[in-house]
Amino acid sequence: MMQRKHFILVPGLLAAATIVAVACRDFATPARSVAPRPDFWEVFAACFRMTGGGRIDKPGANMGGAETPTGKNTPDSRDFATFGFQARPTGCHQTTGSGHITWVEHNTAMAVAGGFVLHGDVDTFEEVESEYPPHRPCGRFSGQGSAKRRDGVTEHVFFEVHHACDEGEPGVGLGHDHIRMLICRTSRCEAEGGNADYDRAGFLTGGNLQYHKLTGPGA
Amino acid sequence: MAAITSRAPRWLSRGVALGLASAFTLLATRADAQTGVGGSAFGALVNTAGVVQQTPVAMLPTSGGMDEQSLDAFGASNAVSSEWLTALTTGAVDDAVSSSQSSSDLQQVSVLGGLISADIVTAMAASYVSPGGAASDAAGSGFTNLVVNGVLVTTDVAPNTRVDLPGVGYAVLNEQTLSGDGVTTSGITVNMIHVVLQTLTGGGCTIVGCLPGTLTTTGEIIVGSANSSVGS
């Protein structure tokens, strides 16, 4: 069974002792294959930008970029994240990027300080292909930012939106838009988030992700 | 990080005939879909005795982009208190699909001294317009552990649910207002908690009978608001 680390933001030496690897696949969610999908993870230089905002709920997270559409949580659950972003490459087929993202984690159990708000600045932007037919181009972008915990402590972190996929309109619904966020505390996120301290993925339960062709000078 | 590979632009793999057809389609699309977008969100608004407090507020430029405003805590006397308020709006104008999406999140919300409370209030609005039409929705909007008049609400709150607040007025929960023609324009405003404050004036009973009083609106409180719109 795939395991992943929960995002725990604790300063200093306590951090190392409190980053624990726990099994977090929801047992109500049917097991899914996370076999390698080389086509999906191949990275290309991009000639498009993306905007988006919305919400993803658990269950739905799974390593390997596979999401299970499960809909919005019940009204007693805090296990969801909300977000908004704009991101683009510096120019067509350049892998440097620009933009901003705000990511709000509401799950008090996931982070010991009771959730966090990430404000990040985008500095890379690339293209990956969606794992779902017709394999539309998705944005992958990363950068650095600050994650403010509920107790007021702010940490510098690295983030990677592993994929933000616009699968059509509207953004919410079976097989529609999906996103995966990785946050790494000590260095840039490695391939497939091997060093990620936070990893949440899912089909949107609210909002929309939008693909936009680059236009104008440099496109 | 995986190696970067380049590849031919997608349009090269298509036929010339398709390209010519697309050129005409694009011209038509540009006229249809490249329209303005609108978006806004705020955490809380208190309007009492002519004094308005509204914060935090995010506003989307009509050309698109992103705005985000957040606040650690907000309190307006006994009207509203909340922590971790985030207002977000993003959007873009595009030849193919123009879109706008906004959200407002608040935690540990208490309205009117706990008459209404919730662990989390989330308002979410999304709109898009494409050559195929325009639409908006409030998917993702909701409450976590909502309590109204001392009663825990254990199911999702249906849009535009009215709840009486004795001695205060009434509240509309998950208030949704749609706009636009659904073809070239569309918009939606979501107010998760909208309290209308009322007072009873006049009326009363005498020896000859009773006269009804008049309910007067004296203010309003809105918690968790998101708006999105496309088209012009």
Boltz contact constraints between the chains, C-beta under 6 A:
constraints:
  - contact:
      token1: [A, 43]
      token2: [B, 2]
      max_distance: 6.0
  - contact:
      token1: [A, 43]
      token2: [B, 4]
      max_distance: 6.0
  - contact:
      token1: [A, 44]
      token2: [B, 7]
      max_distance: 6.0
  - contact:
      token1: [A, 45]
      token2: [B, 4]
      max_distance: 6.0
  - contact:
      token1: [A, 45]
      token2: [B, 6]
      max_distance: 6.0
  - contact:
      token1: [A, 51]
      token2: [B, 90]
      max_distance: 6.0
  - contact:
      token1: [A, 51]
      token2: [B, 92]
      max_distance: 6.0
  - contact:
      token1: [A, 53]
      token2: [B, 88]
      max_distance: 6.0
  - contact:
      token1: [A, 53]
      token2: [B, 90]
      max_distance: 6.0
  - contact:
      token1: [A, 53]
      token2: [B, 101]
      max_distance: 6.0
  - contact:
      token1: [A, 53]
      token2: [B, 103]
      max_distance: 6.0
  - contact:
      token1: [A, 55]
      token2: [B, 140]
      max_distance: 6.0
  - contact:
      token1: [A, 75]
      token2: [B, 143]
      max_distance: 6.0
  - contact:
      token1: [A, 75]
      token2: [B, 156]
      max_distance: 6.0
  - contact:
      token1: [A, 76]
      token2: [B, 145]
      max_distance: 6.0
  - contact:
      token1: [A, 78]
      token2: [B, 144]
      max_distance: 6.0
  - contact:
      token1: [A, 82]
      token2: [B, 103]
      max_distance: 6.0
  - contact:
      token1: [A, 82]
      token2: [B, 105]
      max_distance: 6.0
  - contact:
      token1: [A, 84]
      token2: [B, 88]
      max_distance: 6.0
  - contact:
      token1: [A, 84]
      token2: [B, 90]
      max_distance: 6.0
  - contact:
      token1: [A, 86]
      token2: [B, 66]
      max_distance: 6.0
  - contact:
      token1: [A, 86]
      token2: [B, 90]
      max_distance: 6.0
  - contact:
      token1: [A, 95]
      token2: [B, 4]
      max_distance: 6.0
  - contact:
      token1: [A, 100]
      token2: [B, 66]
      max_distance: 6.0
  - contact:
      token1: [A, 102]
      token2: [B, 68]
      max_distance: 6.0
  - contact:
      token1: [A, 102]
      token2: [B, 88]
      max_distance: 6.0
  - contact:
      token1: [A, 104]
      token2: [B, 86]
      max_distance: 6.0
  - contact:
      token1: [A, 104]
      token2: [B, 105]
      max_distance: 6.0
  - contact:
      token1: [A, 106]
      token2: [B, 120]
      max_distance: 6.0
  - contact:
      token1: [A, 169]
      token2: [B, 128]
      max_distance: 6.0
  - contact:
      token1: [A, 172]
      token2: [B, 139]
      max_distance: 6.0
  - contact:
      token1: [A, 191]
      token2: [B, 2]
      max_distance: 6.0
  - contact:
      token1: [A, 205]
      token2: [B, 140]
      max_distance: 6.0
  - contact:
      token1: [A, 206]
      token2: [B, 124]
      max_distance: 6.0
  - contact:
      token1: [A, 206]
      token2: [B, 139]
      max_distance: 6.0
  - contact:
      token1: [A, 206]
      token2: [B, 140]
      max_distance: 6.0
  - contact:
      token1: [A, 207]
      token2: [B, 101]
      max_distance: 6.0
  - contact:
      token1: [A, 207]
      token2: [B, 124]
      max_distance: 6.0
  - contact:
      token1: [A, 207]
      token2: [B, 126]
      max_distance: 6.0
  - contact:
      token1: [A, 207]
      token2: [B, 140]
      max_distance: 6.0
  - contact:
      token1: [A, 208]
      token2: [B, 99]
      max_distance: 6.0
  - contact:
      token1: [A, 208]
      token2: [B, 101]
      max_distance: 6.0
  - contact:
      token1: [A, 208]
      token2: [B, 126]
      max_distance: 6.0
  - contact:
      token1: [A, 210]
      token2: [B, 99]
      max_distance: 6.0
  - contact:
      token1: [A, 212]
      token2: [B, 92]
      max_distance: 6.0
  - contact:
      token1: [A, 212]
      token2: [B, 94]
      max_distance: 6.0
